[in-house]
Amino acid sequence: MKSKLFFFIFLLNSYIESQTIIGNKGYTEFEIGNLNVLISVPHDGDLNPAEIADRNEEDGGFVIDYNTRRFANELNTELFSLLNRKPFMVFNNLHRKKMDPNRIPQVSCSNKSITLDCQKTYQEYHNYIKRFKRDMNFLYKQLLIIDLHGQSHRENWTEIGYLLNEDELNRPVLIETDKSSINALKENQGYSLEQIIRGNASLGSFIEKYNYRVVPSPSIKGPGNGDYYTGGYSTFIHKSSQVNTIQIELAYFLRSSNGQVKIHAKNIAKAIGEFYKYHKFSLYTKL
C-alpha cells in the first residue's frame, strides 16, 4: 500500500510544473497540467500549409471559432486561481479547412489527396487527450473534458452539448438513457438525467447564475425551434465510465473582443469551478 501511495504522490507531483508539448510542425499543442480537467480547442487554428489539401466543405464547415483559444487560456488561468491546479489543454493550430479533429477520421482531412501530415496531426490531437485520460484515470475517480467551441446563432445563448438531440431535450421530462456524455457522473452519484442535464446539479444551472442564457438549464430546458449543437465527435469518442465530456458552444458576444473574453471567461470559469466542487471531482481513486 505504501509503495502505491508513494507512486501516487510522485505521479501527481510530476505534473506540478506545467509544460507544453509541440506536435508535428507546430500543428498541435498539448499543455500539461495537474488537474483532472482538460480543455480542448479544435477550431481556432490559423495555419494554412499549402502541402495539406483542403477538406470538402460539405464534410463540415470551415469557419473558425473566433477567440476560443484566448477564451480557453483565460479559463485555464481562472481555474488555476480557483482550484489551485492547472487544467490540461490541447490545441489544433491548423485551420479547420485543412484538418478538423471534431470529425470522424474519414472526413477529418481531405479525401481528394492523402496527406500524412494531416493524418498525423489528427492522431496527435486525440492521442494527447488519450494521454490525459490514461494518466489522470489512475489518480482520480472522475475526469472532465471541456470541448470549447463558438457559434453565432440568433438566440444568442451558450449551448451545452451532452449528445442529447433537440427532440430529447424538448421533452417535458427527459427519458432516462446512458447515451449522455456525462453518464459517468450520473451513474457515480446516482442522479436522474433530468437533474444532471438541466436541473440544479447541471453545468447550465451554475452558468446561468452569472446571468447568461444557456441551454439546457433550469431556465431554458430545451432549444425548442432554436439552433443548437448537441456535441460532436470528440464529445462522443472520449467519454467513458470514468470520463465526462461536455461540448460548450460559446455565444459570440462572450468572445467578440479580447476585453469581452477576459470578463466572461472569469464568470464561466467560476461556474465550472463550482460545478467541479459540487460534484466532488477532486476525489482520488482508491489505492
TAHUTA-V60011 format. One record per residue. N is the residue number from 1. PSI is psi in radians with two decimals (* if undefined). Layout:
BEGIN
N/PSI + N/PSI
END
This chain:
BEGIN
1/-0.74 + 2/-0.70 + 3/-0.67 + 4/-0.70 + 5/-0.77 + 6/-0.70 + 7/-0.69 + 8/-0.85 + 9/-0.72 + 10/-0.78 + 11/-0.74 + 12/-0.80 + 13/-0.44 + 14/-0.25 + 15/0.02 + 16/-0.75 + 17/1.92 + 18/2.43 + 19/2.74 + 20/2.26 + 21/2.18 + 22/2.21 + 23/-3.01 + 24/2.08 + 25/0.36 + 26/0.29 + 27/-0.34 + 28/2.79 + 29/2.48 + 30/1.93 + 31/2.02 + 32/2.28 + 33/-2.76 + 34/0.51 + 35/2.64 + 36/0.68 + 37/2.34 + 38/2.36 + 39/2.13 + 40/2.46 + 41/1.68 + 42/-0.35 + 43/0.52 + 44/0.39 + 45/2.68 + 46/0.18 + 47/2.29 + 48/1.09 + 49/2.31 + 50/-0.48 + 51/-0.20 + 52/2.10 + 53/2.63 + 54/2.52 + 55/2.91 + 56/2.22 + 57/-0.49 + 58/-0.24 + 59/0.17 + 60/2.51 + 61/2.86 + 62/-0.13 + 63/2.28 + 64/2.70 + 65/1.51 + 66/2.29 + 67/0.26 + 68/-0.51 + 69/-0.81 + 70/-0.71 + 71/-0.75 + 72/-0.71 + 73/-0.68 + 74/-0.70 + 75/-0.77 + 76/-0.85 + 77/-0.78 + 78/-0.70 + 79/-0.62 + 80/-0.72 + 81/-0.65 + 82/-0.65 + 83/-0.10 + 84/0.36 + 85/2.69 + 86/2.29 + 87/2.76 + 88/2.70 + 89/2.49 + 90/2.32 + 91/2.42 + 92/2.10 + 93/-0.13 + 94/2.51 + 95/2.53 + 96/-0.23 + 97/-0.28 + 98/-0.76 + 99/2.33 + 100/1.85 + 101/-0.14 + 102/0.52 + 103/2.79 + 104/2.70 + 105/-0.60 + 106/-0.44 + 107/0.18 + 108/-0.48 + 109/3.02 + 110/2.40 + 111/0.10 + 112/-0.58 + 113/2.03 + 114/2.12 + 115/2.00 + 116/-0.61 + 117/-0.68 + 118/-0.84 + 119/-0.68 + 120/-0.71 + 121/-0.74 + 122/-0.82 + 123/-0.72 + 124/-0.84 + 125/-0.88 + 126/-0.49 + 127/-0.57 + 128/-0.74 + 129/-0.70 + 130/-0.64 + 131/-0.77 + 132/-0.83 + 133/-0.79 + 134/-0.85 + 135/-0.74 + 136/-0.45 + 137/-0.56 + 138/-0.55 + 139/-0.66 + 140/2.65 + 141/-0.64 + 142/2.49 + 143/2.78 + 144/2.19 + 145/2.17 + 146/1.99 + 147/1.91 + 148/2.20 + 149/3.09 + 150/2.58 + 151/2.86 + 152/0.71 + 153/2.61 + 154/-0.37 + 155/-0.33 + 156/0.62 + 157/2.87 + 158/2.33 + 159/2.30 + 160/2.08 + 161/2.16 + 162/0.26 + 163/0.29 + 164/2.30 + 165/3.09 + 166/-0.76 + 167/-0.70 + 168/-0.75 + 169/-0.43 + 170/-0.05 + 171/2.59 + 172/-0.69 + 173/2.31 + 174/2.43 + 175/2.29 + 176/2.33 + 177/2.76 + 178/0.21 + 179/-0.25 + 180/2.72 + 181/-0.15 + 182/0.57 + 183/-0.53 + 184/-0.79 + 185/-0.73 + 186/-0.85 + 187/-0.66 + 188/-0.62 + 189/0.02 + 190/0.47 + 191/2.72 + 192/2.81 + 193/-0.66 + 194/-0.78 + 195/-0.75 + 196/-0.38 + 197/-0.72 + 198/0.29 + 199/-2.87 + 200/-0.27 + 201/0.03 + 202/2.73 + 203/-0.65 + 204/-0.63 + 205/-0.74 + 206/-0.63 + 207/-0.72 + 208/-0.31 + 209/-0.38 + 210/0.43 + 211/0.69 + 212/2.54 + 213/2.14 + 214/2.44 + 215/2.30 + 216/2.69 + 217/3.01 + 218/-0.54 + 219/-0.64 + 220/1.61 + 221/-0.56 + 222/2.90 + 223/-0.15 + 224/-2.19 + 225/0.13 + 226/2.94 + 227/2.50 + 228/2.36 + 229/2.23 + 230/-0.31 + 231/2.45 + 232/-2.75 + 233/-0.78 + 234/-0.71 + 235/-0.66 + 236/-0.83 + 237/-0.41 + 238/-0.01 + 239/2.68 + 240/-3.00 + 241/-0.18 + 242/-0.16 + 243/2.18 + 244/2.26 + 245/2.40 + 246/2.23 + 247/2.18 + 248/2.11 + 249/1.79 + 250/2.36 + 251/2.66 + 252/-0.68 + 253/-0.40 + 254/-0.37 + 255/0.30 + 256/-0.38 + 257/2.89 + 258/-0.61 + 259/-0.73 + 260/-0.67 + 261/-0.80 + 262/-0.72 + 263/-0.90 + 264/-0.53 + 265/-0.59 + 266/-0.75 + 267/-0.76 + 268/-0.66 + 269/-0.69 + 270/-0.74 + 271/-0.76 + 272/-0.71 + 273/-0.70 + 274/-0.71 + 275/-0.76 + 276/-0.83 + 277/-0.71 + 278/-0.69 + 279/0.16 + 280/0.78 + 281/-0.29 + 282/-0.08 + 283/2.31 + 284/2.76 + 285/2.50 + 286/2.30 + 287/*
END
